Amino acid sequence: MDRKMANRKLIRLSQIKSKIATENLEETDWVTFGVIVRKVTPQSSNNGRTFSIWRLNDLRDLNQCVSLFLFGDVHKEHWKTDQGTV
């Protein structure tokens, strides 16, 4: 993990909103981690393509969640991922 994180900045999922407002993250190599705390049953968009929505949390502040929308190949590959997965 130390090797993978070398020269990268860890930003907690619950901090992303405030960091985006105060820092230029486009110029920073950063990572975040989240736990799937809720999954919505896959849905179909207006064009007929199926997508998934995951609610992610860093387990530090349970009131701060991020919604992640999965489309296309990402949806096809990961839609069965279990709730509780990091």
N, C-alpha and C positions, 0 to 999 in steps of 0.2 A: 504494500500500500504506500509506503514511503516513496518508493521509486515512481509509482504512478502519480503521486501528488507533488513531486518535485517541481518547483517553480509555478505551482498553481495555487490559487487562493480558494479556500473553502468558504462558501457563503451558505449559511443555514437557510433552508427553505422558508422558514418564518421571517427571515431578514431580506428576502429578495425584493419585496416592494419598497422598503426604505432604501436599500442599496441602489436600486434603479433610479430613485429620485435624487440621490446625493452623489453618485459616482458614475463615471463613464465606463460601464462594464464591457463595452465593445472592444476596448483596448486592453482588457484584462483576461488572462487565461484562468477561468474560474470553474468550479464544480459545485454541485449540490447533491444531496442525497434525500430521498423521500421514501416513505412507506405508503403503499396503497392502502388507504383506510376505508375507501368505498369505491365500488365499481357499479356503474350504471349498465343495465342490460344493453348490448349492442343495438344501435338504432340505424335507420336508413335516412340518408340525406335526401334533399329534393331531387337530386340527379340519380337516386337509386343506389348509391354506394353506401356500404355499411361502415360504421365507425363506432368507436368506443370512447367513453369518458371515464377517467380515473380521477379520484380525489386523493391528492398526496399531502402528507404531513411529515414533519421531522420529529414528531413526538415530544417536542419541547413546549410548543404552544398549540394545544388542540383546537383553538379557535382560528388559527391561521392555516388555511388549506389552499392548495393550488389545484386548479382543474387542468388536466392534461387530456387533450383530444387526440386520439390515434386514428389516422386515416391510411388508406392504401395498404402497401406492403407491411407497414409497421403494425397496423391493425391486424392483418392476416397472421402475422408472426406472433403477436403478443396478446391477443384478446383473451386467451385462456389463462393468462397469468393469475395466480391466486391472490386474493385480498390478503394483506399482511406481508407481501413480498417487498423487499427493499429494492 
